[in-house]
């Protein structure tokens, strides 16, 4: 079993791979695969809310690029909730 810290770092690696596919190749579908894996890696993890919010942001960005607006809205709503209840620093609200 991986610790929450291990899952956090694993999620960051997956997010970086997703970013590579997004920025290097504009391969939104491949990026989505890795962002979804990053999101899955963080399920049940306590804390690490900034990286969770970042994964939601990346998912929303990819969904918008793929024309999947309802999926993007779902991710944006998750981010908004995090800001509203104060578990993510308001300085990061520019992600919205």
C-alpha positions in Angstrom: 0.0 0.0 0.0 1.1 3.5 -0.7 1.1 6.2 1.9 -0.8 9.5 1.3 2.6 11.1 0.7 3.5 8.5 -1.9 0.1 9.0 -3.6 0.7 12.7 -3.6 4.1 12.3 -5.4 2.7 9.7 -7.7 -0.1 12.1 -8.6 2.3 14.9 -9.3 4.3 12.6 -11.7 1.1 11.6 -13.5 0.1 15.3 -13.8 3.5 16.2 -15.2 3.2 13.5 -17.8 -0.3 14.8 -18.7 1.2 18.3 -19.0 3.9 16.9 -21.3 1.3 15.5 -23.6 -0.8 18.6 -23.5 2.0 21.1 -24.1 4.4 19.2 -26.2 2.0 17.4 -28.5 -1.3 19.1 -27.9 -2.6 15.6 -27.4 -5.6 16.4 -25.2 -6.9 12.8 -25.1 -3.5 11.4 -23.9 -3.2 14.2 -21.3 -6.7 13.4 -20.1 -5.7 9.8 -19.4 -2.8 10.9 -17.2 -4.9 13.6 -15.4 -7.6 11.1 -14.6 -4.9 8.7 -13.2 -3.6 11.6 -11.1 -7.1 12.3 -9.8 -7.6 8.6 -9.0 -4.3 8.4 -7.2 -5.5 11.2 -4.8 -8.8 9.5 -3.9 -9.1 9.1 -0.2 -5.9 11.0 0.4 -6.0 13.3 3.4 -4.7 16.8 2.8 -2.7 17.8 -0.2 -5.6 20.0 -1.3 -3.5 22.3 -3.5 -2.4 19.5 -5.8 -6.0 18.1 -5.8 -7.2 21.6 -6.9 -4.5 21.6 -9.6 -5.6 18.3 -10.9 -9.2 19.6 -11.1 -7.9 22.6 -13.0 -6.0 20.5 -15.5 -9.0 18.2 -16.0 -11.2 21.3 -16.6 -8.7 22.7 -19.1 -8.5 19.5 -21.0 -12.3 19.0 -21.0 -12.8 22.5 -22.4 -10.2 21.8 -25.1 -12.1 18.6 -26.0 -15.5 20.4 -26.0 -16.7 18.5 -23.0 -18.2 21.5 -21.2 -20.4 19.6 -18.7 -17.3 17.7 -17.5 -15.3 20.9 -17.3 -18.1 22.6 -15.3 -18.1 19.6 -12.9 -14.3 20.1 -12.3 -14.7 23.9 -11.9 -17.4 23.4 -9.4 -15.2 21.1 -7.3 -12.5 23.8 -7.4 -15.0 26.5 -6.5 -16.2 24.5 -3.5 -12.6 24.2 -2.3 -12.1 27.9 -2.4 -15.5 28.6 -0.8 -14.9 26.5 2.2 -11.3 27.7 2.5 -9.3 24.5 2.1 -7.3 26.1 -0.7 -5.6 29.4 -0.4 -7.5 32.3 -1.9 -4.3 33.4 -3.6 -4.7 30.4 -5.9 -8.2 31.5 -7.0 -6.8 32.7 -10.3 -7.1 29.1 -11.4 -10.8 29.6 -11.8 
